Amino acid sequence: MRRDAANDISDSEKNALIAHNKSTISKLLSINYPDITFRYNGS
């Protein structure tokens, strides 16, 4: 029954979280590792 709780998060919400995390990671990498950032932006 606990598995159903995970389904409370819709796909659109998951995608929004993933997109936000990617943009945050890209920003951090662009500051610390500018040459690696393009790999995250491309995916």
PDBQT receptor file of N, H, CA, C and O in Angstrom, charges set to zero:
ATOM      1  N   MET A   1       0.823  -1.206   0.000  1.00  0.00    +0.000 N 
ATOM      2  CA  MET A   1       0.000   0.000   0.000  1.00  0.00    +0.000 C 
ATOM      3  C   MET A   1       0.858   1.258   0.000  1.00  0.00    +0.000 C 
ATOM      4  O   MET A   1       0.406   2.317  -0.434  1.00  0.00    +0.000 OA
ATOM      5  N   ARG A   2       2.074   1.151   0.476  1.00  0.00    +0.000 N 
ATOM      6  H   ARG A   2       2.442   0.290   0.828  1.00  0.00    +0.000 HD
ATOM      7  CA  ARG A   2       2.947   2.323   0.493  1.00  0.00    +0.000 C 
ATOM      8  C   ARG A   2       3.359   2.744  -0.913  1.00  0.00    +0.000 C 
ATOM      9  O   ARG A   2       3.672   3.911  -1.151  1.00  0.00    +0.000 OA
ATOM     10  N   ARG A   3       3.357   1.792  -1.840  1.00  0.00    +0.000 N 
ATOM     11  H   ARG A   3       3.102   0.845  -1.647  1.00  0.00    +0.000 HD
ATOM     12  CA  ARG A   3       3.755   2.122  -3.208  1.00  0.00    +0.000 C 
ATOM     13  C   ARG A   3       2.767   3.097  -3.838  1.00  0.00    +0.000 C 
ATOM     14  O   ARG A   3       3.142   3.886  -4.705  1.00  0.00    +0.000 OA
ATOM     15  N   ASP A   4       1.502   3.048  -3.407  1.00  0.00    +0.000 N 
ATOM     16  H   ASP A   4       1.198   2.407  -2.703  1.00  0.00    +0.000 HD
ATOM     17  CA  ASP A   4       0.495   3.946  -3.958  1.00  0.00    +0.000 C 
ATOM     18  C   ASP A   4       0.800   5.401  -3.613  1.00  0.00    +0.000 C 
ATOM     19  O   ASP A   4       0.438   6.305  -4.366  1.00  0.00    +0.000 OA
ATOM     20  N   ALA A   5       1.453   5.627  -2.497  1.00  0.00    +0.000 N 
ATOM     21  H   ALA A   5       1.746   4.892  -1.885  1.00  0.00    +0.000 HD
ATOM     22  CA  ALA A   5       1.758   6.997  -2.085  1.00  0.00    +0.000 C 
ATOM     23  C   ALA A   5       2.683   7.673  -3.097  1.00  0.00    +0.000 C 
ATOM     24  O   ALA A   5       2.582   8.876  -3.337  1.00  0.00    +0.000 OA
ATOM     25  N   ALA A   6       3.576   6.892  -3.682  1.00  0.00    +0.000 N 
ATOM     26  H   ALA A   6       3.658   5.915  -3.487  1.00  0.00    +0.000 HD
ATOM     27  CA  ALA A   6       4.495   7.455  -4.666  1.00  0.00    +0.000 C 
ATOM     28  C   ALA A   6       3.745   7.908  -5.912  1.00  0.00    +0.000 C 
ATOM     29  O   ALA A   6       4.183   8.822  -6.611  1.00  0.00    +0.000 OA
ATOM     30  N   ASN A   7       2.608   7.259  -6.188  1.00  0.00    +0.000 N 
ATOM     31  H   ASN A   7       2.252   6.516  -5.621  1.00  0.00    +0.000 HD
ATOM     32  CA  ASN A   7       1.828   7.601  -7.371  1.00  0.00    +0.000 C 
ATOM     33  C   ASN A   7       1.050   8.897  -7.201  1.00  0.00    +0.000 C 
ATOM     34  O   ASN A   7       0.465   9.395  -8.163  1.00  0.00    +0.000 OA
ATOM     35  N   ASP A   8       1.035   9.451  -5.989  1.00  0.00    +0.000 N 
ATOM     36  H   ASP A   8       1.511   9.046  -5.208  1.00  0.00    +0.000 HD
ATOM     37  CA  ASP A   8       0.344  10.716  -5.758  1.00  0.00    +0.000 C 
ATOM     38  C   ASP A   8       1.021  11.843  -6.527  1.00  0.00    +0.000 C 
ATOM     39  O   ASP A   8       0.380  12.838  -6.866  1.00  0.00    +0.000 OA
ATOM     40  N   ILE A   9       2.304  11.692  -6.799  1.00  0.00    +0.000 N 
ATOM     41  H   ILE A   9       2.824  10.884  -6.524  1.00  0.00    +0.000 HD
ATOM     42  CA  ILE A   9       3.032  12.687  -7.587  1.00  0.00    +0.000 C 
ATOM     43  C   ILE A   9       2.793  12.385  -9.061  1.00  0.00    +0.000 C 
ATOM     44  O   ILE A   9       3.140  11.309  -9.547  1.00  0.00    +0.000 OA
ATOM     45  N   SER A  10       2.200  13.341  -9.765  1.00  0.00    +0.000 N 
ATOM     46  H   SER A  10       1.918  14.215  -9.369  1.00  0.00    +0.000 HD
ATOM     47  CA  SER A  10       1.879  13.134 -11.175  1.00  0.00    +0.000 C 
ATOM     48  C   SER A  10       3.135  13.184 -12.033  1.00  0.00    +0.000 C 
ATOM     49  O   SER A  10       4.178  13.667 -11.592  1.00  0.00    +0.000 OA
ATOM     50  N   ASP A  11       3.030  12.682 -13.263  1.00  0.00    +0.000 N 
ATOM     51  H   ASP A  11       2.183  12.290 -13.621  1.00  0.00    +0.000 HD
ATOM     52  CA  ASP A  11       4.175  12.691 -14.171  1.00  0.00    +0.000 C 
ATOM     53  C   ASP A  11       4.634  14.112 -14.451  1.00  0.00    +0.000 C 
ATOM     54  O   ASP A  11       5.834  14.371 -14.539  1.00  0.00    +0.000 OA
ATOM     55  N   SER A  12       3.687  15.036 -14.592  1.00  0.00    +0.000 N 
ATOM     56  H   SER A  12       2.712  14.826 -14.520  1.00  0.00    +0.000 HD
ATOM     57  CA  SER A  12       4.061  16.416 -14.888  1.00  0.00    +0.000 C 
ATOM     58  C   SER A  12       4.846  17.025 -13.735  1.00  0.00    +0.000 C 
ATOM     59  O   SER A  12       5.774  17.806 -13.949  1.00  0.00    +0.000 OA
ATOM     60  N   GLU A  13       4.472  16.666 -12.525  1.00  0.00    +0.000 N 
ATOM     61  H   GLU A  13       3.718  16.032 -12.352  1.00  0.00    +0.000 HD
ATOM     62  CA  GLU A  13       5.200  17.172 -11.365  1.00  0.00    +0.000 C 
ATOM     63  C   GLU A  13       6.597  16.566 -11.303  1.00  0.00    +0.000 C 
ATOM     64  O   GLU A  13       7.564  17.246 -10.962  1.00  0.00    +0.000 OA
ATOM     65  N   LYS A  14       6.693  15.281 -11.636  1.00  0.00    +0.000 N 
ATOM     66  H   LYS A  14       5.907  14.728 -11.913  1.00  0.00    +0.000 HD
ATOM     67  CA  LYS A  14       8.006  14.639 -11.663  1.00  0.00    +0.000 C 
ATOM     68  C   LYS A  14       8.899  15.305 -12.701  1.00  0.00    +0.000 C 
ATOM     69  O   LYS A  14      10.067  15.591 -12.438  1.00  0.00    +0.000 OA
ATOM     70  N   ASN A  15       8.334  15.552 -13.892  1.00  0.00    +0.000 N 
ATOM     71  H   ASN A  15       7.385  15.320 -14.105  1.00  0.00    +0.000 HD
ATOM     72  CA  ASN A  15       9.107  16.179 -14.958  1.00  0.00    +0.000 C 
ATOM     73  C   ASN A  15       9.541  17.578 -14.564  1.00  0.00    +0.000 C 
ATOM     74  O   ASN A  15      10.645  18.005 -14.901  1.00  0.00    +0.000 OA
ATOM     75  N   ALA A  16       8.683  18.297 -13.851  1.00  0.00    +0.000 N 
ATOM     76  H   ALA A  16       7.786  17.950 -13.577  1.00  0.00    +0.000 HD
ATOM     77  CA  ALA A  16       9.025  19.646 -13.408  1.00  0.00    +0.000 C 
ATOM     78  C   ALA A  16      10.183  19.601 -12.417  1.00  0.00    +0.000 C 
ATOM     79  O   ALA A  16      11.088  20.433 -12.470  1.00  0.00    +0.000 OA
ATOM     80  N   LEU A  17      10.150  18.629 -11.517  1.00  0.00    +0.000 N 
ATOM     81  H   LEU A  17       9.415  17.952 -11.473  1.00  0.00    +0.000 HD
ATOM     82  CA  LEU A  17      11.227  18.481 -10.543  1.00  0.00    +0.000 C 
ATOM     83  C   LEU A  17      12.533  18.120 -11.234  1.00  0.00    +0.000 C 
ATOM     84  O   LEU A  17      13.591  18.657 -10.904  1.00  0.00    +0.000 OA
ATOM     85  N   ILE A  18      12.452  17.202 -12.197  1.00  0.00    +0.000 N 
ATOM     86  H   ILE A  18      11.593  16.766 -12.465  1.00  0.00    +0.000 HD
ATOM     87  CA  ILE A  18      13.645  16.779 -12.928  1.00  0.00    +0.000 C 
ATOM     88  C   ILE A  18      14.243  17.957 -13.687  1.00  0.00    +0.000 C 
ATOM     89  O   ILE A  18      15.456  18.164 -13.671  1.00  0.00    +0.000 OA
ATOM     90  N   ALA A  19      13.385  18.728 -14.352  1.00  0.00    +0.000 N 
ATOM     91  H   ALA A  19      12.399  18.560 -14.365  1.00  0.00    +0.000 HD
ATOM     92  CA  ALA A  19      13.860  19.879 -15.115  1.00  0.00    +0.000 C 
ATOM     93  C   ALA A  19      14.500  20.903 -14.188  1.00  0.00    +0.000 C 
ATOM     94  O   ALA A  19      15.530  21.490 -14.522  1.00  0.00    +0.000 OA
ATOM     95  N   HIS A  20      13.895  21.118 -13.033  1.00  0.00    +0.000 N 
ATOM     96  H   HIS A  20      13.059  20.642 -12.762  1.00  0.00    +0.000 HD
ATOM     97  CA  HIS A  20      14.437  22.084 -12.072  1.00  0.00    +0.000 C 
ATOM     98  C   HIS A  20      15.790  21.613 -11.555  1.00  0.00    +0.000 C 
ATOM     99  O   HIS A  20      16.722  22.406 -11.428  1.00  0.00    +0.000 OA
ATOM    100  N   ASN A  21      15.895  20.317 -11.257  1.00  0.00    +0.000 N 
ATOM    101  H   ASN A  21      15.137  19.673 -11.360  1.00  0.00    +0.000 HD
ATOM    102  CA  ASN A  21      17.155  19.772 -10.769  1.00  0.00    +0.000 C 
ATOM    103  C   ASN A  21      18.244  19.884 -11.820  1.00  0.00    +0.000 C 
ATOM    104  O   ASN A  21      19.389  20.202 -11.498  1.00  0.00    +0.000 OA
ATOM    105  N   LYS A  22      17.894  19.622 -13.088  1.00  0.00    +0.000 N 
ATOM    106  H   LYS A  22      16.964  19.364 -13.349  1.00  0.00    +0.000 HD
ATOM    107  CA  LYS A  22      18.878  19.719 -14.162  1.00  0.00    +0.000 C 
ATOM    108  C   LYS A  22      19.376  21.147 -14.310  1.00  0.00    +0.000 C 
ATOM    109  O   LYS A  22      20.572  21.376 -14.490  1.00  0.00    +0.000 OA
ATOM    110  N   SER A  23      18.455  22.113 -14.233  1.00  0.00    +0.000 N 
ATOM    111  H   SER A  23      17.484  21.927 -14.086  1.00  0.00    +0.000 HD
ATOM    112  CA  SER A  23      18.860  23.505 -14.394  1.00  0.00    +0.000 C 
ATOM    113  C   SER A  23      19.732  23.949 -13.225  1.00  0.00    +0.000 C 
ATOM    114  O   SER A  23      20.677  24.718 -13.402  1.00  0.00    +0.000 OA
ATOM    115  N   THR A  24      19.408  23.460 -12.032  1.00  0.00    +0.000 N 
ATOM    116  H   THR A  24      18.640  22.836 -11.889  1.00  0.00    +0.000 HD
ATOM    117  CA  THR A  24      20.209  23.806 -10.856  1.00  0.00    +0.000 C 
ATOM    118  C   THR A  24      21.602  23.208 -10.972  1.00  0.00    +0.000 C 
ATOM    119  O   THR A  24      22.596  23.877 -10.689  1.00  0.00    +0.000 OA
ATOM    120  N   ILE A  25      21.674  21.955 -11.385  1.00  0.00    +0.000 N 
ATOM    121  H   ILE A  25      20.867  21.411 -11.615  1.00  0.00    +0.000 HD
ATOM    122  CA  ILE A  25      22.965  21.288 -11.567  1.00  0.00    +0.000 C 
ATOM    123  C   ILE A  25      23.782  22.014 -12.631  1.00  0.00    +0.000 C 
ATOM    124  O   ILE A  25      24.986  22.210 -12.472  1.00  0.00    +0.000 OA
ATOM    125  N   SER A  26      23.122  22.410 -13.713  1.00  0.00    +0.000 N 
ATOM    126  H   SER A  26      22.143  22.250 -13.843  1.00  0.00    +0.000 HD
ATOM    127  CA  SER A  26      23.816  23.096 -14.792  1.00  0.00    +0.000 C 
ATOM    128  C   SER A  26      24.387  24.419 -14.316  1.00  0.00    +0.000 C 
ATOM    129  O   SER A  26      25.501  24.791 -14.685  1.00  0.00    +0.000 OA
ATOM    130  N   LYS A  27      23.620  25.133 -13.492  1.00  0.00    +0.000 N 
ATOM    131  H   LYS A  27      22.715  24.831 -13.192  1.00  0.00    +0.000 HD
ATOM    132  CA  LYS A  27      24.101  26.415 -12.974  1.00  0.00    +0.000 C 
ATOM    133  C   LYS A  27      25.311  26.214 -12.082  1.00  0.00    +0.000 C 
ATOM    134  O   LYS A  27      26.285  26.962 -12.174  1.00  0.00    +0.000 OA
ATOM    135  N   LEU A  28      25.255  25.205 -11.215  1.00  0.00    +0.000 N 
ATOM    136  H   LEU A  28      24.464  24.598 -11.140  1.00  0.00    +0.000 HD
ATOM    137  CA  LEU A  28      26.375  24.936 -10.320  1.00  0.00    +0.000 C 
ATOM    138  C   LEU A  28      27.611  24.528 -11.115  1.00  0.00    +0.000 C 
ATOM    139  O   LEU A  28      28.722  24.964 -10.815  1.00  0.00    +0.000 OA
ATOM    140  N   LEU A  29      27.412  23.692 -12.126  1.00  0.00    +0.000 N 
ATOM    141  H   LEU A  29      26.509  23.338 -12.370  1.00  0.00    +0.000 HD
ATOM    142  CA  LEU A  29      28.538  23.238 -12.931  1.00  0.00    +0.000 C 
ATOM    143  C   LEU A  29      29.111  24.372 -13.762  1.00  0.00    +0.000 C 
ATOM    144  O   LEU A  29      30.322  24.445 -13.969  1.00  0.00    +0.000 OA
ATOM    145  N   SER A  30      28.241  25.260 -14.242  1.00  0.00    +0.000 N 
ATOM    146  H   SER A  30      27.257  25.201 -14.074  1.00  0.00    +0.000 HD
ATOM    147  CA  SER A  30      28.723  26.357 -15.077  1.00  0.00    +0.000 C 
ATOM    148  C   SER A  30      29.614  27.287 -14.265  1.00  0.00    +0.000 C 
ATOM    149  O   SER A  30      30.496  27.953 -14.807  1.00  0.00    +0.000 OA
ATOM    150  N   ILE A  31      29.371  27.324 -12.949  1.00  0.00    +0.000 N 
ATOM    151  H   ILE A  31      28.655  26.783 -12.509  1.00  0.00    +0.000 HD
ATOM    152  CA  ILE A  31      30.204  28.154 -12.079  1.00  0.00    +0.000 C 
ATOM    153  C   ILE A  31      31.524  27.447 -11.775  1.00  0.00    +0.000 C 
ATOM    154  O   ILE A  31      32.594  28.053 -11.839  1.00  0.00    +0.000 OA
ATOM    155  N   ASN A  32      31.433  26.162 -11.445  1.00  0.00    +0.000 N 
ATOM    156  H   ASN A  32      30.564  25.670 -11.394  1.00  0.00    +0.000 HD
ATOM    157  CA  ASN A  32      32.612  25.420 -11.009  1.00  0.00    +0.000 C 
ATOM    158  C   ASN A  32      33.352  24.726 -12.151  1.00  0.00    +0.000 C 
ATOM    159  O   ASN A  32      34.582  24.684 -12.173  1.00  0.00    +0.000 OA
ATOM    160  N   TYR A  33      32.583  24.180 -13.103  1.00  0.00    +0.000 N 
ATOM    161  H   TYR A  33      31.584  24.215 -13.085  1.00  0.00    +0.000 HD
ATOM    162  CA  TYR A  33      33.188  23.425 -14.198  1.00  0.00    +0.000 C 
ATOM    163  C   TYR A  33      32.542  23.821 -15.524  1.00  0.00    +0.000 C 
ATOM    164  O   TYR A  33      31.706  23.079 -16.041  1.00  0.00    +0.000 OA
ATOM    165  N   PRO A  34      32.907  24.962 -16.077  1.00  0.00    +0.000 N 
ATOM    166  CA  PRO A  34      32.257  25.466 -17.298  1.00  0.00    +0.000 C 
ATOM    167  C   PRO A  34      32.334  24.492 -18.468  1.00  0.00    +0.000 C 
ATOM    168  O   PRO A  34      31.428  24.470 -19.302  1.00  0.00    +0.000 OA
ATOM    169  N   ASP A  35      33.389  23.688 -18.550  1.00  0.00    +0.000 N 
ATOM    170  H   ASP A  35      34.124  23.706 -17.872  1.00  0.00    +0.000 HD
ATOM    171  CA  ASP A  35      33.570  22.807 -19.705  1.00  0.00    +0.000 C 
ATOM    172  C   ASP A  35      32.669  21.575 -19.631  1.00  0.00    +0.000 C 
ATOM    173  O   ASP A  35      32.467  20.906 -20.645  1.00  0.00    +0.000 OA
ATOM    174  N   ILE A  36      32.126  21.262 -18.457  1.00  0.00    +0.000 N 
ATOM    175  H   ILE A  36      32.290  21.805 -17.634  1.00  0.00    +0.000 HD
ATOM    176  CA  ILE A  36      31.293  20.067 -18.300  1.00  0.00    +0.000 C 
ATOM    177  C   ILE A  36      29.811  20.394 -18.471  1.00  0.00    +0.000 C 
ATOM    178  O   ILE A  36      28.998  19.505 -18.724  1.00  0.00    +0.000 OA
ATOM    179  N   THR A  37      29.469  21.662 -18.332  1.00  0.00    +0.000 N 
ATOM    180  H   THR A  37      30.129  22.385 -18.127  1.00  0.00    +0.000 HD
ATOM    181  CA  THR A  37      28.067  22.086 -18.312  1.00  0.00    +0.000 C 
ATOM    182  C   THR A  37      27.305  21.636 -19.548  1.00  0.00    +0.000 C 
ATOM    183  O   THR A  37      26.130  21.283 -19.452  1.00  0.00    +0.000 OA
ATOM    184  N   PHE A  38      27.950  21.644 -20.701  1.00  0.00    +0.000 N 
ATOM    185  H   PHE A  38      28.904  21.931 -20.779  1.00  0.00    +0.000 HD
ATOM    186  CA  PHE A  38      27.248  21.352 -21.950  1.00  0.00    +0.000 C 
ATOM    187  C   PHE A  38      26.669  19.945 -21.964  1.00  0.00    +0.000 C 
ATOM    188  O   PHE A  38      25.657  19.704 -22.623  1.00  0.00    +0.000 OA
ATOM    189  N   ARG A  39      27.281  19.024 -21.262  1.00  0.00    +0.000 N 
ATOM    190  H   ARG A  39      28.103  19.219 -20.727  1.00  0.00    +0.000 HD
ATOM    191  CA  ARG A  39      26.772  17.651 -21.222  1.00  0.00    +0.000 C 
ATOM    192  C   ARG A  39      25.398  17.617 -20.563  1.00  0.00    +0.000 C 
ATOM    193  O   ARG A  39      24.523  16.871 -21.001  1.00  0.00    +0.000 OA
ATOM    194  N   TYR A  40      25.201  18.408 -19.526  1.00  0.00    +0.000 N 
ATOM    195  H   TYR A  40      25.912  19.014 -19.170  1.00  0.00    +0.000 HD
ATOM    196  CA  TYR A  40      23.919  18.416 -18.821  1.00  0.00    +0.000 C 
ATOM    197  C   TYR A  40      22.869  19.188 -19.602  1.00  0.00    +0.000 C 
ATOM    198  O   TYR A  40      21.700  18.805 -19.614  1.00  0.00    +0.000 OA
ATOM    199  N   ASN A  41      23.272  20.269 -20.253  1.00  0.00    +0.000 N 
ATOM    200  H   ASN A  41      24.222  20.580 -20.243  1.00  0.00    +0.000 HD
ATOM    201  CA  ASN A  41      22.320  21.058 -21.033  1.00  0.00    +0.000 C 
ATOM    202  C   ASN A  41      21.843  20.286 -22.247  1.00  0.00    +0.000 C 
ATOM    203  O   ASN A  41      20.714  20.472 -22.700  1.00  0.00    +0.000 OA
ATOM    204  N   GLY A  42      22.697  19.418 -22.780  1.00  0.00    +0.000 N 
ATOM    205  H   GLY A  42      23.614  19.266 -22.412  1.00  0.00    +0.000 HD
ATOM    206  CA  GLY A  42      22.337  18.682 -23.982  1.00  0.00    +0.000 C 
ATOM    207  C   GLY A  42      21.381  17.539 -23.724  1.00  0.00    +0.000 C 
ATOM    208  O   GLY A  42      20.645  17.133 -24.623  1.00  0.00    +0.000 OA
ATOM    209  N   SER A  43      21.379  17.011 -22.506  1.00  0.00    +0.000 N 
ATOM    210  H   SER A  43      21.977  17.340 -21.775  1.00  0.00    +0.000 HD
ATOM    211  CA  SER A  43      20.540  15.848 -22.219  1.00  0.00    +0.000 C 
ATOM    212  C   SER A  43      19.130  16.223 -21.831  1.00  0.00    +0.000 C 
ATOM    213  O   SER A  43      18.310  15.345 -21.561  1.00  0.00    +0.000 OA
TER     214      SER A  43
